[in-house]
Amino acid sequence: MIGAVTLFVISGVSAAGKSTVARLLAERFERGACVPGDAIRAMIASGRIDMRPDAGKEALRQLTLRYAGALSVAGVFLDGGFDVVVEDVIIGPILQDFLTLVPVPEFHLVFLDPDAAAIKRRELDRGRIAYGPGRWSADGLQAVLRDETDRIGLWLDTTGQSAAETVESILADLDASRVRLPLPR
């Protein structure tokens, strides 16, 4: 659809719609692959430490390993002639670490940022619990996204959009999501 094989990265908080949007976007390509961060996370059979508000160095190290794994898988598919969509929660200062792992000099970065009410509604609809005691609150994680994440790529308020409409928004303006590495400091 775009020409040469392309890497897309879809980020946002939990329950923002990343998985659904990433899958639908990958399906739009003649040869598309979707690499979900949760699939890479699930590969840790024991000793996994999930990200929490009070996460320590080991949780951050494992998060970086997850990103590296997802981007390694993406690289295999890119080398094989597939357009690839990676999706994960990549927000806050760790975005800079993620960018150093990206295997191509140019890619598309999209942040899904629905309002807190939409996140809470989607959380209930999907049947998985990401927020709660000992975990992030939707408002807390959204604050990390909005206040601590570099404003690069395309930021979409997807509150009133379906996943299909979000995919259309992404494809309608590829220049808005284009990131060229290395970024100027």
Order of alpha helices (4+ residues) and beta strands (2+ residues): beta-alpha-beta-alpha-alpha-beta-alpha-beta-alpha-alpha-beta-alpha-alpha-beta
